[in-house]
Amino acid sequence: MSVLESLYGLVRQVLHDASLATDEIKPESRLREDLGMDSVSLVDLMVELESLFDIWFDPLDPQLSRAFQSVQTLARFVEMRQESVG
């Protein structure tokens, strides 16, 4: 399963919204504006991603806020983290 596909499921899980169909979550979907994630949801998503992909998000990383703009930007960020770890 790709990072992007995993993100779709994690977004649904974190939002506790089983009614949110996977096809409603698109790569260009913005996490806050389109999917309605708040700061608590974003932290929950971060924790789930760290656990699932065995990566770590540095809260002081200046790229972090840009990474959490959309599903696609987050997927790319996770993939880069995986490459730097592995």
MONOR-V656490 format. One record per backbone hydrogen bond with DSSP energy under -0.5 kcal/mol. CO is the residue of the C=O (numbers start at 1). NH is the residue of the N-H. E is the energy in kcal/mol with one decimal. If there is no record, write none. Layout:
co & nh & e
CO & NH & E
CO & NH & E
//
This chain:
co & nh & e
2 & 6 & -2.3
3 & 7 & -2.3
4 & 8 & -1.6
5 & 9 & -1.4
6 & 10 & -2.3
7 & 11 & -2.9
8 & 12 & -1.8
9 & 13 & -2.3
10 & 14 & -3.2
11 & 15 & -2.3
12 & 16 & -0.6
12 & 17 & -2.1
13 & 16 & -0.9
17 & 20 & -1.3
19 & 21 & -0.9
21 & 24 & -1.9
21 & 25 & -0.6
22 & 25 & -1.1
24 & 26 & -0.7
26 & 29 & -1.9
27 & 72 & -2.7
29 & 71 & -2.1
30 & 34 & -1.1
30 & 35 & -1.9
31 & 37 & -2.5
32 & 36 & -1.0
38 & 42 & -2.3
39 & 43 & -2.0
40 & 44 & -2.5
41 & 45 & -2.6
42 & 46 & -2.2
43 & 47 & -2.4
44 & 48 & -2.3
45 & 49 & -2.5
46 & 50 & -2.4
47 & 51 & -2.1
48 & 52 & -2.8
49 & 53 & -2.6
50 & 54 & -0.9
50 & 55 & -0.9
56 & 58 & -0.6
57 & 59 & -0.7
58 & 61 & -2.2
61 & 64 & -1.7
63 & 67 & -2.2
64 & 68 & -1.5
66 & 69 & -1.4
69 & 31 & -1.6
70 & 74 & -2.0
71 & 75 & -2.4
72 & 76 & -2.4
73 & 77 & -2.0
74 & 78 & -2.6
75 & 79 & -2.5
76 & 80 & -2.4
77 & 81 & -2.2
78 & 82 & -2.6
79 & 83 & -2.1
80 & 84 & -2.0
81 & 85 & -1.8
82 & 86 & -3.0
//
